[in-house]
Amino acid sequence: MDLTKKKCVPCEGGVDPFTDEEIKTYQSYLKTQWDIVDGKKIERMFKFKDFREAMEFVNKVADIANEEDHHPDILINYSRVTITLWTHAIGGLSANDFIVAAKIEKI
């Protein structure tokens, strides 16, 4: 499944977060390795040559997040950027997290 062709669906709660099986299935759709954190989040660290390059990446991530209306947690440490995705309204993972992750991978 090509998640980059999908759009995030607004989530205000009322649905269950992904099960371990669903997480594994959606993780297989990603091109790179994202870590599963506590069975509730996906996370990946990206390395760049310097701060400016890291910030250019963060700005592109921000564009994706705003377009999809699904926003990751972003930690910037000079030339490293850690992206953490989870659906806050349900306290776990949903398709939206993997859609945004797939679009971030294309940057």
C-alpha positions in Angstrom: 0.0 0.0 0.0 1.4 3.4 -0.9 0.6 5.6 2.1 1.9 8.7 0.3 -1.2 8.7 -1.8 -3.5 8.7 1.3 -4.8 11.6 3.3 -5.2 11.8 7.0 -8.7 11.6 8.4 -9.5 13.9 11.4 -9.6 11.9 14.6 -11.3 13.3 17.7 -11.3 10.0 19.6 -14.0 7.4 19.9 -11.9 4.8 18.0 -9.4 2.3 19.3 -5.7 2.7 18.7 -4.0 0.2 16.4 -3.3 -3.2 17.8 0.2 -4.8 17.6 -0.9 -6.6 14.5 -2.1 -3.4 12.8 1.1 -1.6 13.8 3.2 -4.4 12.2 1.1 -4.3 9.0 1.4 -0.5 8.6 5.1 -0.5 9.6 5.7 -2.8 6.7 4.4 -0.1 4.3 7.1 2.3 5.4 10.4 2.4 3.4 12.7 3.0 6.4 12.9 1.7 10.0 10.8 3.6 12.5 11.0 2.5 16.1 7.8 1.5 18.0 7.8 3.3 21.4 5.7 1.6 24.1 3.4 0.2 21.4 1.8 3.7 21.2 4.2 5.8 19.1 6.5 5.6 16.1 9.8 7.5 16.1 12.8 8.0 13.9 15.9 10.1 14.2 17.3 11.8 11.1 20.9 13.1 10.8 22.1 16.1 8.8 25.4 17.8 8.1 24.5 20.9 10.2 21.8 22.8 11.9 20.7 24.7 8.8 20.1 21.5 6.9 18.2 20.1 9.9 16.0 23.1 10.0 15.2 22.9 6.3 14.0 19.4 6.9 11.9 20.5 9.9 10.2 23.2 7.8 9.4 20.6 5.1 8.0 18.3 7.9 5.9 21.2 9.1 4.4 21.7 5.6 3.4 18.1 5.5 1.9 18.2 9.0 -0.1 21.3 8.2 -1.3 19.8 4.9 -2.4 16.6 6.7 -3.6 18.4 9.9 -1.7 15.8 11.8 1.3 17.1 13.7 4.4 15.2 15.0 6.5 15.9 18.1 9.8 17.3 16.8 13.0 17.3 18.8 16.0 19.2 17.3 19.5 18.6 18.5 21.8 20.6 16.3 22.2 18.3 13.3 19.8 15.6 14.5 16.0 15.7 14.3 13.8 13.2 16.0 10.2 12.8 14.8 7.7 11.1 17.0 4.2 10.4 15.7 1.1 9.2 17.6 -2.6 10.1 17.6 -3.1 12.1 20.8 -6.9 11.9 20.7 -6.8 8.1 21.1 -3.5 7.7 23.0 -1.9 5.5 20.4 -1.3 4.9 16.7 -3.6 5.3 13.8 -3.3 5.2 10.0 -2.6 9.0 10.2 0.7 8.4 11.9 1.9 6.1 9.2 0.6 8.3 6.4 2.6 11.3 7.8 5.7 9.1 8.3 5.6 7.8 4.7 5.3 11.4 3.4 8.3 12.5 5.7 10.3 9.6 4.2 9.9 11.2 0.7 11.6 14.4 1.8 
